[in-house]
Amino acid sequence: MAESSYTVLARRYRPVTFDEVVGQEHVARTLKNAIAEGRVGHAYLFAGPRGVGKTSTARILARALDCEKGPTSDPCGACEICRSVHDGTDADVVEMDAASNRGVDDARALREGVRYAPLRARFKIYIIDEAHMLTKEAFNTLLKTLEEPPPHVKFVFATTEIHKLPDTIISRCQRFDFRRITTADIVKRLRQVIEREKLDVDPAVLEAVARAGRGSMRDAESILDQLVAYKPSGLKAEDVAALQGSAAEDDVNDLVRAARAGAADGVLLALDRVFARGIDPASFADQILEHYRALLAIRVCGASSPVVDLPDGMLKAYEEQVAGAGVESLLYALQILLEARRRLREGAAARLVLEVALVKVARAADLLPLSELLRMAPVPAPASPSADVPAAGAAGVPASPPAPEPAGESPANPWARVVTDVKGQNMLAGTLLGEGAVTKIAGEELEFTLPAKFAKFHVEQLESAKNRAVIEGAVHRAYGKRYVVSFRIERGGEKTPPSAPAKSDATSDPRVRKVMDMFGGKPVGIE
């Protein structure tokens, strides 16, 4: 059988001119102008993610400098030097992989080679890929040469981890930061590739491939190559997910819709469908994180912002999901998902971690922001005139048992001290305690009641093991006795605020007074 001579798409359609470099216009323009004006430096540092054109740009720069018609910003591509540089066989353009040539001996050999003039080209150019892999000793060996190289030598360092390079190296180079390539730019380039290859591929497939590339043109072209081999015709977006071992976009959308609707059962069913297809939990967690990140970007910046970077075919579904969502709820979901991703890396039970995290995200739909809770808080009822109430213990009038006091009364009220104490440890729990009142104390039990406007979820928040320990500890400190605290929600609207409270009633609320003191204001109306 004859040996195959097939060249993969990523190599076959590698850019050969500065104008063909995708998504790095700032780099291409600067280098073209430097060549045209004779301001080419002796050392360049290309930093950025993998597959965004660092090594390709270095080769184009080498061709531009050594072209028989150059130096020129537009190399001919036809001369012998241009062809040999493109093929990687030119003796005067030395490409080194620092991962396998990282020692001090390799650096010394390079330093010795710098002394010799190029064989036929104008410059001897060293392209050092993955430069961060060089050892500290190797970098030290190159320092003097890099600072004052011979006039016939140019260096180009490429790295994906610039933070690992010594400052002494970075300061001796002209640095260019290569960006991740946008989905739209990758789709545009892939469309050119399939036209040249005479392939019939649906635009939705190209969008899915571009997203799977995660900003890397090389990765996207490699995925397209695999996809065509997997299914030469009739490709669908779902095939990209199947090939990559990831969940389809519809699966992620179903799960997020259920979570946004607060349907925990829908979340678990969607997860079950995903796991039944053998999807890797960590990969799926990354997909959900990216999805929520896009929702947050739309909510904060708007759908038309370049920060969003979603194809038009997907944008509508995201806009529907983010409708009515607050920034706080999206941040809360991302916080939960990031913690779940961390636990997955630690080797925790993958399915359980994701199920618990996503049910929490779904239940977050029941949460009310603190500002909303305060806005909903009833205004305290006006105090009865002291003249109408006989003093406790007066002659002929037996002292009546104290009535339950609302949480927001004076600091002399033990429950007010409980609220303050709990707020110092958990603001949400403390705020909820401030909205209700102690309705019964009997034996070793203290009953606390929330107004009817609150939901069972809020009681569950207070009853959680962590919050209960905090609350009962605060009760013990305030009352001087240990109580088992029970929580309930008021039924039937037993306590309602006055229908038309006066301004003076509002100013008696300590929370209102605190805001007035802070901002120096006064109430002008009550709704």
Secondary structure, 3 states (H helix, E strand, C coil): CCCCCCCCHHHHCCCCCHHHCCCCHHHHHHHHHHHHCCCCCCEEEEECCCCCCHHHHHHHHHHHHHCCCCCCCCCCCCCHHHHHHHHCCCCCEEEEECCCCCCHHHHHHHHHHHCCCCCCCCCEEEEEECHHHCCHHHHHHHHHHHHCCCCCEEEEEEECCHHHCCHHHHCCCEEEECCCCCHHHHHHHHHHHHHHHCCCCCHHHHHHHHHHCCCCHHHHHHHHHHHHHHCCCCCCHHHHHHHHCCCCHHHHHHHHHHHHCCCHHHHHHHHHHHHHCCCCHHHHHHHHHHHHHHHHHHHHHCCCCCCCCCCHHHHHHHHHHHCCCCHHHHHHHHHHHHHHHHHHHCCCCHHHHHHHHHHHHHHHHHCCCHHHHHHHCCCCCCCCCHHHCCCCCCCCCCCCCCCCCECCCCCCCHHHHHHHHHHCCCHHHHHHHHHCEEEEEECCEEEEEECCCCCHHHHHHHHCHHHHHHHHHHHHHHHCCCCEEEEEECCCCCCCCCCCCCHHHHHCCHHHHHHHHHHCCCCCCCC
